[in-house]
Amino acid sequence: MNIIFMGTPEFALPTLEKIYNSSHSILSVVTQPDRPKGRGQKNCASPIKIFANNNNIPFLQPENVNTQDFIKLLLKNRPDYIIVAAFGQILHEDLLKVPLQFCINLHSSLLPKYRGAAPINRAILNGDSISGVTTMIMDKEMDTGDILLTQEIPIEKSEDANSLHDKLSESGGDLVIKTLSRLENNDLLPVPQNSKLATYAPKLKKEESLINWQLDANDIFNRIRGLTPWPGTHTFYSGKRLGILKGEVIPGESSDRPGYVERITDSGIEVGTKKNRLKITELKPEGKKAMTVKSFLSGYIINRGDSLNLG
């Protein structure tokens, strides 16, 4: 079958690679324009553009995919399907009508749960034990179309948003290939979503980074995992920002002074919370590189009873 692929970041790359290595034909790849990145703010190509360029796949980088000029360009050689994976622009109704069949979106949750921009992060923030990927027929609303296939993926206790992202990215590529195969064999019946079961995964905000020590240690632990790598989590010590990169829950130990240091060892700094303690195992002082607690203690003074609440 003939495919147009739309995607931009690393998440979309396994899907493009697996379509490229399948029996299907990629007519073109559509990805976001090069954007400034890093300290030097040099324009950088997306991973999808780099792959397309390296494999001689025609690629397009429109600022807006919904213009009539761009839609007319795609209509000159209509694909059977448009596959969309983390593209970065909303597709309007006219564009959704371009393929001979329909547009398929790969979404990184088990729809109708976690519609929206940050499903991977929200699943971990909420302490879920199961995540997954969904292929769906795109419609004019966000993530509301009929479901084609789903694949469940367990969330490990030590999982953070980075590692779950990579697992879902790989599984998503496999699911897209399976979806295309079953569509080609007329062996797939789309299932409407139950909107009553829908939940939403709003875009992450920088303000979510600050740790609230009045929460349970489990909730704080989930925030550390779910907000990795951006916006991260932080607290304050001696008036300076202290990034909290990794931690673990110490059960059965609570404090009547949440946010105060309860115990210090080379393996971690234990902080009181509403329920249980949070043991900080890796951190990043303001203006410094990430480090273990043992390294931190060799250069900084911190004592039992000190507060991590104050900015």
Secondary structure, 3 states (H helix, E strand, C coil): CEEEEEECCHHHHHHHHHHHCCCCEEEEEECCCCEEECCCCEEECCHHHHHHHHCCCCEECCCCCCCHHHHHHHHCCCCCEEEEECCCCCCCHHHHCCCCCEEEEEECCCCCCCECCCHHHHHHHCCCCEEEEEEEECCCCCCCCCEEEEEEEECCCCCCHHHHHHHHHHHHHHHHHHHHHHHHCCCCCCECCCHHHCCECCCCCHHHHECCCCCCHHHHHHHHHHCCCCCCEEEEECCEEEEEEEEEEECCCCCCCCCEEEEEECCEEEEECCCCEEEEEEEEECCCCCEEHHHHHHHCCCCCCCECCCC
